[in-house]
Amino acid sequence: MGESGLNNEMSSLPNRIWRWLATGFFFALFGIGGLLLSLIWFNLLRLVIRQPDRLHRMTLNSIRSSFRFFLGGLRLVGVMDYRFTGDEKFQQDTGCLIVANHPSLLDYVILASQMPRCDCIVKQALLKNPFLSGVIKAAGYLVNSGSDALLQACETRLKAGGTLLVFPEGTRTVPGEPMTLQRGAANIALRANCDVRIVHITCQPPMLTKRGKWYQIPPVKPQFVITVADKVKAEDFLNESDLSPALAARRLTQHLRTELMRGNTQDNEK
């Protein structure tokens, strides 16, 4: 879009009202869709499919297809747009940890819509959400309860060929503030001795940020750019001279922070 087109959209009150109404509609649709999947579709799958592995695969495929439909609707009505660079690399990521920065509430939906398989770690509080809890349980997502058992569960999932998505910041990025990573992702990767795929997400102008509300509509349609970068090997950060495993986790965490911030020169503040 040229400069004149951008200015016209910024000054178009009807366009902004339309995007506000559409955002609210799709926000409600997401919750209702999760409820319908849990109450109807997943139960139908359980009646028809008896093999656990096939049932789990079909459940994840259903979630991925639902996310694609949802994002396609957002794109069609002009609420947002997105594009991937290097998403074909996801086909190589069996038994791999995917780490990404987290500028928007839509990050998980966008990534899970494109990944062939997406296991995920979710907050325990989401199990109390009536619209999402059924989806979380059906998909077999790992729940972050803060216990050491989570590391073992992640290792088991990865060694079984799962692809585990983690946002190492632990929450959405606070625009304008330095990126701070927790060591959980590094600890998982080192324990499972797996590859780590780095994914970088930008969203301009910002949408659904940590401090932004759904009804705070950006002046122009947000554009998401998702860059799937190269993998690193967790074992490359181990050193025989280390007195503690925490040193390797610290090195890997610092490397992930550097890579996730690479090229992120724009301010995502709303």
BAFI-3210 file (N, C-alpha, C; in Angstrom, 3 decimals, decimal comma, padded with zeros to 6 digits):
// residues 270
n [1|2|3|4|5|6|7|8|9|10|11|12|13|14|15|16|17|18|19|20|21|22|23|24|25|26|27|28|29|30|31|32|33|34|35|36|37|38|39|40|41|42|43|44|45|46|47|48|49|50|51|52|53|54|55|56|57|58|59|60|61|62|63|64|65|66|67|68|69|70|71|72|73|74|75|76|77|78|79|80|81|82|83|84|85|86|87|88|89|90|91|92|93|94|95|96|97|98|99|100|101|102|103|104|105|106|107|108|109|110|111|112|113|114|115|116|117|118|119|120|121|122|123|124|125|126|127|128|129|130|131|132|133|134|135|136|137|138|139|140|141|142|143|144|145|146|147|148|149|150|151|152|153|154|155|156|157|158|159|160|161|162|163|164|165|166|167|168|169|170|171|172|173|174|175|176|177|178|179|180|181|182|183|184|185|186|187|188|189|190|191|192|193|194|195|196|197|198|199|200|201|202|203|204|205|206|207|208|209|210|211|212|213|214|215|216|217|218|219|220|221|222|223|224|225|226|227|228|229|230|231|232|233|234|235|236|237|238|239|240|241|242|243|244|245|246|247|248|249|250|251|252|253|254|255|256|257|258|259|260|261|262|263|264|265|266|267|268|269|270]
n.u [000,843|000,556|001,781|-000,290|-002,536|-002,296|-002,593|-005,219|-006,593|-006,001|-007,432|-009,995|-012,903|-015,208|-013,917|-012,396|-014,362|-015,639|-013,590|-013,399|-015,924|-015,812|-013,603|-014,573|-016,648|-015,230|-013,688|-015,616|-016,496|-014,279|-014,235|-016,775|-016,437|-014,431|-015,873|-017,854|-016,280|-015,312|-017,649|-019,094|-017,685|-015,208|-016,177|-017,621|-015,510|-014,303|-016,184|-016,078|-013,392|-011,171|-008,514|-005,940|-003,644|-004,304|-006,647|-005,644|-004,053|-005,999|-007,442|-005,600|-005,270|-007,820|-007,927|-005,897|-007,000|-009,263|-008,096|-006,915|-009,186|-010,295|-008,274|-008,272|-010,773|-010,420|-008,526|-009,971|-012,052|-010,607|-009,431|-006,854|-003,643|-001,321|001,888|004,117|007,589|009,770|008,301|008,186|010,160|009,137|008,342|010,457|010,683|010,300|010,231|011,218|011,947|010,146|010,758|009,574|009,195|006,745|004,587|001,813|-001,613|-002,477|-000,398|000,098|-002,088|-001,597|000,904|000,300|-001,533|-000,025|001,960|002,793|002,451|001,563|002,383|001,822|002,578|000,525|-000,995|-001,997|-004,288|-005,940|-007,344|-009,616|-011,138|-014,132|-014,485|-012,121|-010,971|-011,815|-010,730|-008,003|-007,667|-008,491|-006,581|-004,366|-002,505|000,313|000,292|001,318|002,162|004,028|005,601|008,265|007,648|006,783|009,013|009,851|007,607|007,701|010,122|009,480|007,430|008,803|010,765|009,144|008,560|007,118|006,309|007,129|005,822|007,015|006,876|009,389|009,501|007,459|005,162|003,175|005,125|006,185|005,787|008,433|009,989|012,912|013,591|012,962|013,895|012,762|014,321|013,151|012,632|015,220|016,064|014,327|015,117|017,795|017,535|016,059|017,792|017,473|016,834|016,443|014,146|014,037|011,787|010,675|008,511|006,785|004,588|002,933|000,865|000,930|-001,145|-003,543|-001,820|000,097|-000,692|-002,749|-006,218|-008,840|-010,603|-009,203|-008,487|-006,047|-004,789|-004,433|-004,730|-003,299|-000,184|001,161|004,295|005,925|008,832|010,525|013,295|016,655|017,677|019,093|021,383|020,866|022,864|025,187|025,645|026,541|029,163|032,006|033,496|031,779|030,529|027,988|024,763|023,203|024,714|024,950|022,271|021,996|023,707|022,429|019,945|020,680|021,611|019,234|017,744|019,230|018,911|016,113|015,675|016,892|016,921|014,657|013,773|011,758|009,298|006,806|004,834|001,549]
n.v [-001,192|002,200|005,440|007,351|005,684|004,481|006,688|007,361|005,141|005,389|007,655|006,902|006,623|004,879|002,486|001,857|001,496|-000,712|-002,678|-002,784|-003,828|-006,280|-007,476|-007,848|-009,649|-011,901|-012,475|-013,391|-015,543|-017,235|-018,195|-019,468|-021,316|-022,961|-024,096|-025,535|-027,354|-028,868|-029,910|-031,173|-031,959|-033,233|-035,246|-036,732|-037,675|-039,356|-041,360|-042,538|-043,084|-045,361|-045,960|-044,726|-043,194|-042,390|-040,992|-038,858|-037,627|-036,848|-035,086|-032,990|-032,216|-031,255|-029,033|-027,481|-027,020|-025,567|-023,274|-022,259|-021,651|-019,672|-017,660|-017,159|-015,993|-013,618|-012,385|-012,127|-010,312|-008,091|-007,530|-008,230|-009,222|-011,716|-013,263|-015,923|-016,711|-019,088|-021,241|-023,848|-025,192|-026,236|-028,787|-030,380|-030,820|-032,893|-034,087|-031,725|-028,628|-025,689|-022,323|-019,054|-015,485|-013,307|-011,281|-010,882|-011,819|-013,566|-015,158|-017,918|-019,133|-018,492|-019,778|-022,480|-023,015|-023,530|-025,373|-028,802|-030,534|-029,597|-029,482|-028,081|-025,908|-024,848|-022,328|-023,093|-021,869|-021,684|-024,024|-023,591|-022,124|-022,161|-022,211|-023,015|-025,108|-027,727|-028,097|-027,964|-030,248|-032,300|-032,077|-032,802|-031,063|-029,871|-028,918|-026,116|-026,391|-025,633|-027,585|-030,049|-032,215|-031,406|-030,972|-033,607|-034,563|-032,999|-033,868|-036,540|-036,195|-034,935|-036,845|-038,761|-037,870|-035,548|-032,073|-029,337|-026,300|-023,330|-020,281|-018,533|-016,217|-016,396|-014,936|-012,501|-010,203|-007,124|-004,239|-002,059|-002,536|-004,253|-007,542|-010,346|-013,537|-016,602|-019,530|-021,900|-022,985|-023,519|-025,364|-027,482|-028,167|-028,942|-031,065|-032,893|-033,110|-032,038|-030,585|-027,047|-024,951|-021,699|-019,028|-015,991|-013,312|-010,535|-007,761|-005,211|-002,399|-002,824|-005,394|-006,727|-006,799|-007,284|-005,286|-004,191|-003,952|-005,915|-004,294|-002,046|-000,778|-000,842|001,965|001,275|-001,708|-004,466|-006,117|-009,234|-010,783|-013,737|-015,312|-018,176|-019,403|-020,803|-023,968|-024,760|-026,841|-028,307|-029,646|-028,388|-026,400|-027,432|-027,992|-029,677|-028,798|-027,476|-026,708|-026,864|-027,796|-025,612|-023,633|-024,249|-023,965|-021,254|-020,215|-021,124|-019,886|-017,185|-017,174|-017,756|-015,488|-013,494|-014,319|-014,196|-011,512|-010,559|-008,425|-007,175|-004,266|-002,503|-000,706|-002,163|-000,958|-000,126]
n.w [000,000|-000,884|000,278|000,183|000,162|002,670|004,379|003,749|004,752|007,464|008,052|007,725|009,193|008,983|008,148|010,389|012,327|011,227|011,421|014,163|014,916|013,550|014,791|017,404|016,836|015,837|018,039|019,826|018,303|018,358|021,012|021,122|019,089|020,194|022,269|020,882|019,461|021,615|022,853|020,831|018,299|019,084|020,724|018,858|017,307|019,171|019,336|016,849|016,232|017,469|017,930|019,900|019,050|016,440|016,982|018,494|016,570|014,674|016,243|016,691|014,028|013,508|015,176|014,025|011,464|012,193|013,238|010,910|009,426|011,083|011,043|008,323|008,069|009,578|007,964|005,572|006,160|006,713|009,199|010,014|008,625|007,503|006,953|006,167|006,323|005,278|006,299|005,405|006,673|008,981|008,395|008,930|011,597|013,582|016,882|018,004|019,629|019,501|019,627|020,209|019,959|021,537|020,694|020,462|021,188|019,281|018,448|019,070|017,788|015,095|014,609|015,262|013,294|011,100|011,650|011,220|013,383|016,622|019,771|022,965|025,739|028,249|030,344|033,682|034,581|032,372|032,257|033,657|032,023|030,368|027,619|026,478|027,894|027,233|024,693|025,284|026,899|025,144|023,131|024,481|025,550|027,398|030,778|032,527|035,554|037,302|038,419|038,831|037,356|034,913|033,255|032,812|031,453|029,140|028,030|027,496|025,599|023,487|022,821|021,846|019,400|019,228|018,576|020,217|021,217|022,593|024,334|025,382|026,924|028,677|028,895|027,086|025,138|026,503|024,917|024,003|026,207|027,492|026,261|028,202|029,037|030,392|031,850|031,251|028,643|027,690|029,623|029,083|026,455|026,853|028,605|027,082|025,027|022,402|019,112|018,555|017,209|015,977|015,936|014,685|015,334|014,096|014,484|013,068|012,779|016,416|017,862|020,050|022,324|025,389|027,154|025,802|024,884|023,358|022,016|021,372|018,619|016,070|014,084|011,406|009,396|010,998|010,294|010,339|010,418|010,089|010,688|010,067|011,386|011,485|013,007|016,221|018,035|021,129|022,481|021,724|023,500|025,795|028,097|029,060|031,191|032,840|036,051|036,856|035,574|035,122|033,949|031,234|030,518|030,938|028,954|026,619|026,863|026,665|024,054|022,666|023,299|021,987|019,319|019,002|019,228|017,027|014,315|015,207|015,241|015,415|017,252|019,149|020,571|021,511]
ca.u [000,000|001,331|001,608|-001,622|-003,507|-002,158|-003,202|-006,668|-007,137|-005,886|-008,427|-011,307|-013,640|-015,992|-013,033|-011,997|-015,540|-015,835|-012,599|-013,758|-017,056|-015,360|-012,735|-015,444|-017,363|-014,326|-013,291|-016,694|-016,512|-013,194|-014,690|-017,887|-015,874|-013,777|-016,906|-018,493|-015,324|-015,232|-018,917|-019,665|-016,786|-014,256|-016,933|-017,902|-014,269|-014,077|-017,118|-015,740|-011,987|-010,832|-007,070|-005,526|-002,717|-005,056|-007,565|-004,867|-003,654|-007,183|-007,789|-004,686|-005,596|-009,057|-007,580|-005,147|-007,941|-010,108|-007,284|-006,772|-010,478|-010,418|-007,351|-008,746|-011,868|-009,845|-007,888|-010,994|-012,828|-009,705|-009,003|-005,398|-003,076|-000,097|002,629|005,223|008,820|010,485|007,442|008,416|011,107|008,394|008,212|011,662|010,825|009,879|011,044|011,920|011,387|009,957|010,709|009,189|008,807|005,295|004,062|000,357|-002,442|-002,724|000,826|-000,074|-003,044|-000,929|001,914|-000,338|-002,249|000,920|002,830|002,176|002,019|001,887|002,134|001,963|002,496|-000,468|-001,118|-002,957|-005,527|-006,797|-008,199|-010,861|-011,861|-015,074|-014,403|-010,845|-010,497|-012,077|-009,753|-006,704|-007,654|-008,579|-005,322|-003,291|-001,484|000,950|-000,127|002,407|001,734|005,157|006,238|009,368|007,101|006,592|010,221|009,805|006,551|008,199|011,132|008,772|006,709|009,771|011,419|008,138|008,386|006,281|006,882|006,662|005,904|007,228|007,209|010,281|009,277|006,491|003,968|003,368|006,133|005,778|006,455|009,283|010,811|013,865|013,081|013,465|013,542|012,925|015,208|012,402|012,835|016,578|016,105|013,638|015,948|018,991|017,145|015,655|018,883|016,788|017,050|015,577|013,817|013,778|010,784|010,551|007,211|006,567|003,225|002,882|000,995|000,643|-002,533|-003,735|-000,602|-000,106|-001,390|-003,809|-007,504|-009,278|-011,354|-008,291|-008,191|-004,963|-005,250|-004,437|-004,772|-002,006|000,482|002,043|005,336|006,481|010,048|010,997|014,751|017,360|017,695|020,344|021,412|021,048|024,127|026,292|025,811|027,087|030,610|032,453|034,094|030,737|030,332|026,551|023,971|022,589|025,555|024,550|020,957|022,209|024,267|021,406|018,937|021,239|021,623|017,853|017,355|019,899|018,299|014,732|015,697|017,578|016,073|013,465|014,132|010,556|008,614|005,465|003,910|000,250]
ca.v [000,000|003,422|006,370|007,957|004,684|004,321|007,857|007,286|004,161|005,928|008,702|006,350|006,209|003,659|001,325|001,518|000,950|-002,058|-003,572|-002,926|-004,761|-007,593|-008,024|-008,334|-010,839|-013,041|-012,792|-014,237|-016,770|-018,098|-018,882|-020,366|-022,419|-023,868|-024,817|-026,489|-028,430|-029,702|-030,580|-031,939|-032,587|-034,153|-036,412|-037,548|-038,356|-040,445|-042,449|-043,149|-043,506|-046,084|-046,020|-043,487|-042,380|-041,791|-040,013|-037,674|-036,976|-036,206|-033,954|-031,898|-031,750|-030,476|-027,739|-026,729|-026,583|-024,527|-022,049|-021,730|-021,046|-018,460|-016,657|-016,799|-015,047|-012,331|-011,794|-011,813|-009,116|-006,960|-007,240|-008,380|-010,055|-012,348|-014,051|-016,720|-016,886|-020,287|-022,162|-025,221|-025,807|-026,943|-030,188|-031,092|-030,591|-033,958|-034,127|-030,441|-027,553|-024,449|-021,167|-017,846|-014,329|-013,366|-009,920|-010,760|-012,932|-014,460|-015,850|-019,369|-019,531|-018,391|-020,828|-023,794|-023,208|-023,863|-026,476|-030,117|-030,977|-028,566|-029,663|-026,754|-025,763|-023,810|-021,940|-023,903|-021,109|-021,886|-025,185|-023,089|-021,404|-023,135|-022,226|-023,556|-026,257|-028,959|-028,184|-028,258|-031,645|-033,179|-032,003|-033,343|-030,055|-029,952|-027,824|-025,567|-026,354|-025,209|-028,739|-030,669|-033,243|-030,825|-031,238|-035,009|-034,697|-032,385|-034,775|-037,701|-035,770|-034,669|-038,087|-039,544|-037,260|-034,360|-030,761|-028,584|-024,855|-022,627|-018,864|-018,505|-015,054|-016,795|-014,125|-011,646|-009,161|-005,762|-003,396|-000,981|-002,987|-005,294|-008,908|-011,172|-014,940|-017,568|-020,615|-023,131|-023,550|-024,061|-026,570|-028,546|-028,571|-029,634|-032,344|-033,790|-033,125|-031,917|-029,373|-025,918|-024,113|-020,323|-018,347|-014,582|-012,756|-009,096|-007,316|-003,757|-001,896|-003,856|-005,848|-007,678|-006,863|-007,606|-004,185|-003,709|-004,645|-006,319|-003,212|-000,959|-001,113|-000,042|002,895|000,565|-003,159|-005,030|-007,090|-010,171|-011,445|-014,834|-015,806|-019,437|-019,354|-022,079|-024,693|-024,947|-028,090|-028,047|-030,230|-027,481|-025,450|-028,165|-027,886|-030,668|-028,130|-026,830|-027,241|-026,992|-027,773|-024,292|-022,805|-024,523|-023,351|-019,809|-019,921|-021,348|-018,836|-015,956|-017,321|-017,636|-014,080|-012,768|-014,685|-013,720|-010,057|-010,199|-007,761|-006,581|-002,875|-001,667|-000,668|-002,718|-000,360|000,236]
ca.w [000,000|-000,949|001,389|000,115|000,587|004,116|005,026|003,575|005,687|008,814|008,254|007,423|010,383|008,731|008,124|011,755|013,003|010,696|012,009|015,576|014,983|013,103|015,830|018,471|016,351|015,758|019,407|020,340|017,506|018,821|022,221|020,787|018,315|021,122|023,007|019,969|019,229|022,814|023,181|019,720|017,336|019,701|021,182|017,675|016,956|020,128|019,022|015,569|016,181|018,691|018,122|020,579|018,254|015,330|017,566|018,850|015,322|014,099|017,105|016,376|012,681|013,602|015,767|013,019|010,429|012,786|013,307|009,558|009,092|011,890|010,511|006,994|008,257|009,981|006,781|004,571|006,518|006,836|010,571|010,054|007,580|007,974|005,978|006,687|005,570|005,713|007,045|004,966|007,601|010,015|008,001|009,380|013,031|014,484|018,094|018,041|020,444|018,752|020,520|019,484|020,766|021,803|020,719|020,330|021,646|018,152|018,038|019,128|016,749|013,796|014,489|015,280|012,036|010,045|012,040|011,010|014,711|017,602|021,193|023,565|027,187|028,530|031,740|034,421|034,720|031,205|032,486|034,235|030,981|029,797|026,163|026,031|028,670|026,505|023,612|025,905|027,344|023,982|022,400|025,301|025,816|028,708|031,648|033,337|036,955|038,119|039,071|038,102|036,471|033,584|032,478|032,403|030,449|027,907|027,485|026,958|024,393|022,425|022,403|021,121|018,088|019,289|018,283|021,375|021,061|023,857|024,316|026,551|027,784|029,681|028,703|025,921|025,217|026,837|023,915|024,483|027,323|027,092|026,269|029,293|028,848|031,466|031,425|031,069|027,307|027,635|030,456|028,346|025,322|027,334|029,192|026,000|024,047|021,120|018,345|018,899|016,060|016,398|015,113|015,040|014,959|014,220|014,220|012,942|014,143|017,421|018,034|021,149|023,120|026,797|027,817|024,928|024,921|022,024|021,374|021,009|017,230|015,484|013,057|010,128|009,537|011,410|009,429|011,025|009,615|010,878|010,045|010,637|011,235|011,556|014,271|016,953|018,792|022,556|022,947|021,420|024,598|026,929|028,245|030,048|032,349|033,648|037,395|037,074|034,336|034,967|033,092|029,855|030,337|030,837|027,631|025,595|027,021|026,112|022,601|022,192|023,410|020,908|018,038|018,946|019,082|015,782|013,331|015,821|015,482|015,464|018,544|019,031|021,540|020,954]
c.u [000,875|001,019|000,221|-002,690|-003,479|-002,826|-004,711|-007,283|-007,084|-006,982|-009,850|-011,975|-014,493|-015,141|-012,669|-013,170|-015,801|-014,851|-012,864|-014,885|-016,619|-014,463|-013,562|-016,174|-016,453|-013,784|-014,329|-016,723|-015,436|-013,627|-015,797|-017,383|-015,175|-014,774|-017,566|-017,556|-015,310|-016,491|-019,401|-018,598|-015,843|-014,959|-017,306|-016,657|-014,017|-014,990|-016,688|-014,336|-011,597|-009,335|-006,583|-004,619|-003,442|-006,035|-006,836|-004,457|-004,830|-007,620|-006,902|-004,947|-006,861|-008,786|-006,841|-006,077|-008,849|-009,364|-007,102|-008,058|-010,648|-009,536|-007,755|-009,903|-011,381|-009,205|-008,938|-011,733|-011,933|-009,270|-007,486|-004,954|-001,776|000,578|003,796|006,410|009,538|009,634|007,590|009,389|010,395|008,262|009,372|011,705|010,201|010,813|011,823|011,183|011,320|009,880|010,430|008,990|007,286|004,673|002,547|-000,355|-002,663|-001,530|000,662|-000,992|-002,373|000,078|001,276|-001,107|-001,330|001,799|002,122|001,688|002,439|001,434|002,425|001,918|001,561|-000,505|-002,226|-004,304|-006,473|-007,689|-009,538|-011,687|-012,811|-015,000|-013,153|-010,434|-010,695|-011,097|-008,386|-006,609|-007,671|-007,258|-004,168|-002,174|-000,945|000,593|001,035|001,926|002,863|005,890|007,360|008,864|006,902|007,807|010,234|008,763|006,984|009,224|010,473|008,084|007,673|010,413|010,444|007,842|007,508|007,045|006,306|006,897|005,994|007,503|008,072|010,184|008,270|005,177|004,201|004,396|005,504|006,500|007,254|010,163|011,759|013,241|013,759|012,970|013,715|013,760|014,476|012,634|014,211|016,683|015,430|014,530|017,162|018,647|016,775|016,737|018,329|017,243|016,050|015,392|013,425|012,820|010,643|009,255|007,242|005,113|003,214|001,621|000,576|-000,847|-002,581|-002,451|-000,936|-000,928|-002,531|-005,064|-007,954|-009,952|-010,478|-007,745|-007,057|-005,494|-005,268|-004,429|-003,396|-001,494|001,427|003,040|006,002|007,657|010,534|012,493|015,356|017,236|019,075|020,229|021,696|022,409|025,325|026,568|026,282|028,604|031,046|033,027|033,061|030,611|028,856|025,833|023,339|023,408|025,207|023,194|021,075|022,748|023,213|020,330|019,428|021,270|020,213|017,382|017,957|019,231|016,876|014,661|016,312|016,584|014,852|013,763|012,938|009,899|007,195|004,479|002,635|-000,008]
c.v [001,238|004,335|006,989|006,983|004,482|005,471|007,820|006,303|004,688|006,955|008,198|005,839|004,963|002,396|000,885|000,942|-000,480|-003,046|-003,793|-003,943|-006,175|-008,258|-008,588|-009,607|-012,059|-013,426|-013,716|-015,574|-017,748|-018,889|-019,878|-021,568|-023,432|-024,712|-025,881|-027,654|-029,403|-030,542|-031,504|-032,693|-033,601|-035,398|-037,329|-038,324|-039,537|-041,634|-043,227|-043,755|-044,123|-046,142|-044,700|-042,590|-041,679|-040,739|-038,719|-036,907|-036,240|-035,002|-032,756|-031,346|-030,887|-029,089|-026,881|-026,196|-025,477|-023,203|-021,430|-021,043|-019,708|-017,340|-016,215|-015,816|-013,671|-011,610|-011,326|-010,520|-007,913|-006,603|-007,277|-009,161|-010,648|-013,070|-014,745|-016,631|-018,107|-021,302|-023,610|-025,949|-026,578|-028,438|-031,031|-031,264|-031,641|-034,016|-032,856|-029,459|-026,291|-023,306|-019,915|-016,706|-014,204|-011,966|-009,812|-011,999|-013,967|-015,329|-017,367|-019,853|-019,528|-019,514|-022,219|-024,069|-023,711|-025,060|-027,816|-030,748|-029,916|-028,999|-028,327|-026,853|-024,599|-023,501|-022,742|-023,194|-021,334|-023,113|-024,786|-022,303|-022,372|-023,238|-022,940|-024,846|-027,580|-029,171|-028,579|-029,733|-032,598|-033,225|-032,611|-032,358|-030,222|-028,711|-027,398|-025,376|-025,920|-026,343|-029,283|-031,726|-032,715|-031,087|-032,674|-035,218|-034,116|-033,291|-035,981|-037,355|-035,561|-035,953|-039,023|-038,940|-036,034|-033,102|-029,786|-027,089|-024,189|-021,150|-018,600|-017,251|-015,371|-016,042|-013,256|-010,545|-007,840|-004,828|-002,269|-001,344|-004,090|-006,687|-009,707|-012,594|-015,724|-018,734|-021,923|-023,786|-024,188|-025,346|-027,751|-029,084|-029,374|-030,998|-033,354|-033,945|-033,039|-030,665|-028,306|-025,072|-022,722|-019,663|-016,912|-014,021|-011,239|-008,801|-005,797|-003,330|-002,977|-004,145|-006,872|-007,903|-007,152|-006,533|-003,615|-004,557|-004,946|-005,174|-002,003|-001,245|-000,237|000,875|002,283|-000,932|-003,707|-006,076|-007,936|-010,750|-012,484|-015,430|-017,059|-019,535|-020,753|-022,719|-024,626|-026,252|-027,785|-028,534|-029,324|-026,499|-026,134|-028,056|-028,831|-030,029|-027,456|-027,514|-027,474|-026,988|-026,406|-023,390|-023,005|-023,888|-021,839|-019,429|-020,060|-020,275|-017,522|-016,006|-017,154|-016,187|-013,267|-013,046|-014,151|-012,205|-009,618|-009,584|-007,080|-005,139|-001,947|-001,781|-001,150|-002,086|000,099|001,716]
c.w [000,000|000,206|001,381|000,566|002,084|004,844|004,913|004,559|007,113|009,088|008,044|008,697|010,126|008,722|009,525|012,547|012,539|011,329|013,488|015,735|014,605|014,136|016,978|018,077|016,358|017,136|020,037|019,609|017,965|020,050|021,943|020,006|019,196|021,884|022,131|019,648|020,401|023,011|022,071|018,923|017,972|020,235|020,020|017,252|017,884|019,846|017,787|015,566|017,517|018,962|018,723|019,738|017,119|015,836|017,908|017,602|014,687|014,919|016,800|014,980|012,682|014,169|014,748|011,928|010,942|012,869|011,931|009,103|009,813|011,327|009,110|007,071|008,650|008,796|005,777|004,882|006,803|008,236|010,684|008,832|008,117|006,816|006,676|005,745|006,125|006,437|006,588|005,891|008,710|009,685|008,523|010,901|013,938|015,690|018,325|018,952|019,585|019,754|019,688|020,456|020,736|021,853|020,789|020,852|020,542|017,786|018,012|018,007|015,377|013,612|014,408|013,992|010,929|010,372|011,822|012,309|015,708|018,981|021,868|025,085|027,480|030,021|032,420|034,534|033,551|031,346|033,109|033,229|030,281|028,287|025,657|026,718|027,933|025,371|024,164|026,293|026,155|023,217|023,183|025,542|027,226|029,517|032,530|034,767|037,877|038,795|038,204|037,130|035,057|032,699|031,962|031,307|029,104|027,227|026,827|025,642|023,225|021,914|021,695|019,751|018,074|018,896|019,301|021,166|022,428|023,561|025,551|027,406|028,882|029,593|027,490|026,193|025,644|025,875|024,548|025,649|026,853|027,199|027,386|029,105|030,140|030,942|031,168|029,719|027,190|028,458|029,762|027,236|025,770|027,917|028,107|024,943|022,623|020,368|018,773|017,641|016,553|015,406|015,607|014,484|015,124|013,888|014,223|012,203|015,144|017,560|019,153|021,930|024,581|027,512|026,974|025,057|023,492|021,283|021,030|019,609|016,704|014,377|011,664|010,405|009,916|010,423|010,286|010,020|010,508|010,112|010,769|010,347|011,373|012,936|014,906|017,728|020,257|023,039|022,679|022,563|025,878|026,924|029,354|031,307|033,245|035,004|037,677|035,723|034,072|034,048|031,623|029,555|030,191|029,461|026,536|025,660|026,429|024,583|022,025|022,240|022,273|019,568|017,908|018,756|017,765|014,792|013,905|016,210|015,585|016,824|018,361|020,001|020,851|021,064]
res [m|g|e|s|g|l|n|n|e|m|s|s|l|p|n|r|i|w|r|w|l|a|t|g|f|f|f|a|l|f|g|i|g|g|l|l|l|s|l|i|w|f|n|l|l|r|l|v|i|r|q|p|d|r|l|h|r|m|t|l|n|s|i|r|s|s|f|r|f|f|l|g|g|l|r|l|v|g|v|m|d|y|r|f|t|g|d|e|k|f|q|q|d|t|g|c|l|i|v|a|n|h|p|s|l|l|d|y|v|i|l|a|s|q|m|p|r|c|d|c|i|v|k|q|a|l|l|k|n|p|f|l|s|g|v|i|k|a|a|g|y|l|v|n|s|g|s|d|a|l|l|q|a|c|e|t|r|l|k|a|g|g|t|l|l|v|f|p|e|g|t|r|t|v|p|g|e|p|m|t|l|q|r|g|a|a|n|i|a|l|r|a|n|c|d|v|r|i|v|h|i|t|c|q|p|p|m|l|t|k|r|g|k|w|y|q|i|p|p|v|k|p|q|f|v|i|t|v|a|d|k|v|k|a|e|d|f|l|n|e|s|d|l|s|p|a|l|a|a|r|r|l|t|q|h|l|r|t|e|l|m|r|g|n|t|q|d|n|e|k]
***
